[in-house]
Structures are given as structure tokens and as C-alpha cells.
Amino acid sequence: MLSFSLSMSISPGPVNLTILSSAMNYGVRQTFAFISGATIGFTALLICICFGLYQIIVLNPLLLDVITVLGTILLVWIGWNILKAQPQTITIEHQSTHQIPTFMQGALMQWLNPKAWIAAVSGTALFSASKNSVYLALFILIYFMVCYISLWIWGYAGEKLAHFLNEGHRARVLNIVMGLVLIFISLHMCWVHFNP
């Protein structure tokens, strides 16, 4: 359970890259609400899948197909916007708060994130074999803690990267790389979903 949760939480994905970007621009403290929202949003998704939605998805696999396609479109669009973003001087202090990702955005982003759905559905399939509610509750608790720590690590890394990226060309290169990685990850997850 721990290794599954860690591998799915710490690996790059749309939420992790959003946290990295936000922490680079506003600091990890200002990004904490988004981190909390993303963790609680994913945990809510996992609870719903563990205790009901999984059966609906098994009976109606088209539902997961639709979520995968819509989520992929959204994430490719976000990746494209990151890719074409122009570099700015990064200062963590005295930033306007109107662009800082919010708690609610973090929670909602998980419900549109194909990686989150894949992790929740595959984890539920993997750990629900015993049909034991206590076992699933333990899985959810472990995932909650691991997810929080993993997302905080991405925020901390973003804050530390801000100092390195204060030169425009470095920030531009990172925007291009992050945008391409997000687009690739999104398209790859979609491809894997439809070509197991």
C-alpha cells in the first residue's frame, strides 16, 4: 500500500506540476491551500471509488473513457499554456494573491485528473480483493498521508527552484520542459488507458 501510494503520488503529474509552478512563484506557504485541496480532493475521490463508484465504473467502463478523454483535453490545454508562458523574474515575497491556486481548485483538479482516476481505480482494484472495509480504510489513510507529504515535497522543490530560475532563459526553458512533460504525460496516460 505504501509503495503504491508513494509511486503514484510522487511521480510527475498535472497537480504536482501545478504545485511546483505555484511554489516557484508564490512560495510553498502560499501554495499550501492548493496542496491541502488537492490532497483532500483526491482522498474524497478515492473514498467514493472505494465505496461505490468502482462498481459503477466496472459496470459502465465508458464512464472512465469519457473522464479520461475530457481530463486529457484539459491537461493538454494547461500544458500548452505552461509551454508558451513567458518568463518573469520570480520573487516569492510581495506577490499578488489573485493568481495563487486555491484550495477548491486543488480539490476540483483531482476530479478532472486522469492520473488521479487511474490511481484511485487501480488502487481500489488492487486492494479491494479482500472485500474488507477496514483494509480499504487503511489504504485510504496511508494514501492521504503519503499524498500530502509528496505534494508538499513538490512545493518545497518549487520554492527552492525559484532562486535558480531568476534568469529569464532558465525560466523559459523550464516552462517549455514542464509544458511538454505535462502534455506528454497526459497523452501517454490517455494512450495507455485505451491500449492496455
N, C-alpha and C positions, 0 to 999 in steps of 0.2 A: 504494500500500500504506500509506504513512504517513498520508495524509489519511483513508483509510477507517478505519484503526485509531484515529486521533485522534477522528474524529467519533463512532465507536461507544463509545469508552472515556470520553470527557469528558462526553458527554451524560447528563442525569439518568436514573437507573435505580435499581432496588432496592438494589444493592450500594453505589452512590455515596451514596444517602440514608442507608444504614446507617452508612457511614463518617463522613458529615457529623454524624450524631447522636452516634455514639460519640466522635468527636473533640471535639464540643461538651461532652460530659460528662466525658471522661477525658483529653483531650489527644491529640495526634497520635502521641506516643511510645507511649502505652498502646494505641493503635489499630493500631500498625504490624504486629503479628502478624496481625490480620484483613486488613489491606491485602495483606500478603505471601501469606496463604492464598488470598485472592480472586484475586490475580494468577496464582499457581501453579495454582490450581484451574481458572481459565479457560484457561490455557495447556495444561493437560492435556486439557481438553475439546477445544480447538482441534486438538491433535495427534491425538487419537482420531478426530475428524471428518475431518481432512485425510487421514489414512492408514487409512481403513477404514469408519468409521461413516457417512460421507457416502453411500457406495454402498448401505448398508443402508437409510438414510433414503430414498434415491431409489427403491429397490425397494419400501419399505413406508412410504409417506407418512403412514399412520395413526399411526405411532410419534411423529412430530413433532407431530401433532394432540393426542395424549394428553399429551405433555410440556407443550405449550402450555397446555392446559386445567388440568392439575394445578399447573403453575407459576403460572398466573394466580390460581387459588384461593388458593394460599399467599401470594402477594404482595398480593392484596386484603385478606386477613386481617391481614398485617403493617401495611399502610396504615391499616386501621381502628384497630388498636391504637395506632399513632402519632397518629392523628387524635384519639382520645379520651384520650390521655395528659394528665395534669395537670401544669402547670408546676412546676418546682422551681428553687431557687436553684442556679445552675450554678457549681461550683467544680472546677477541674481538679486541684488539689492534694488529697491525702489522700482519694481516693475508694476505696471498696471495689472489689476487683478481681473479685468473683464475677459481675458483670454485663457485664464488658468482653467484647465479641465475640472469639472465639478464632481461631487460625489454621485449625483444622479447620472451624469454622463458615463462615469465608470461602471455603474451598475447596469445601465442600458446597453453599453457597448458589449458587455459579455453576452447578452442575449442575442446579439447580432453577429457574434464572432464564431465563424466555423470551427476554429481551433477549440473554443470552449465547448461547443456542442459535441465535437469528436471526442474530446477528453471525458466529458460527462457520460456520454453514451457508452464509450468503450470501457471506461472505468466501472460503470454500473454493470455492464455485461460480464466483466471480469470478476467483480467482487460480489455479485448477487447470486452466484451459483448455490450458496448455502441457504438462500431464502430466509436468512436470519436478519431481522431488523436491527439488532444490536450491532452486528457486523457491518451493516451499511452505515449506521450512525457513527461507528468508529472511523470508517473510511471518510465520511464527510468531515468529521472533526480533524483528522490528520490532514486532509486536503486543505481545509480552511487555514490551519496554522502554516503549512508549507507554502501555500499561495501568498499569504500575507508577507512572509519573510522573503520569498522570491521576488515579489513585486517591489518591496522596499529596497532590495539589492539593486534592481534596475534603476530605481530613483536615485540611490546613492551614487551609482556609476554615472548617471547623467549629470549630477551636480559636480562630480569630480572632472568629467569631460569638459564642462563649461570653461574651465580655466585654460585648457589646451586648445580649445576651438575659437579663441578670441581673434584669431587671424582669419579674415574672410575666406581665403581659399580653402582652409581646413574645414570650415563650417559648410561650405558649398559641396565639398567632396563628401562629407558625412551625410548631407541632405540627399545627395544623389544615391549614395550607397544604401542609406536607410529606406529611401523610396523604392529602389529596385528590390531590396530584400523583402520588403513588405509585399510588393506586387508578386514577386516570385513565390513567397510562402503562401500567399492567398491562392494563386493559381495552382500551385502544387497540391495544396490541401483539397482543392476542388477536383483536380485530376485524380488524385488518389481515392477520393470518395467515389467517383464514378468508374474507376478502373482498379478495383481491389487486387 
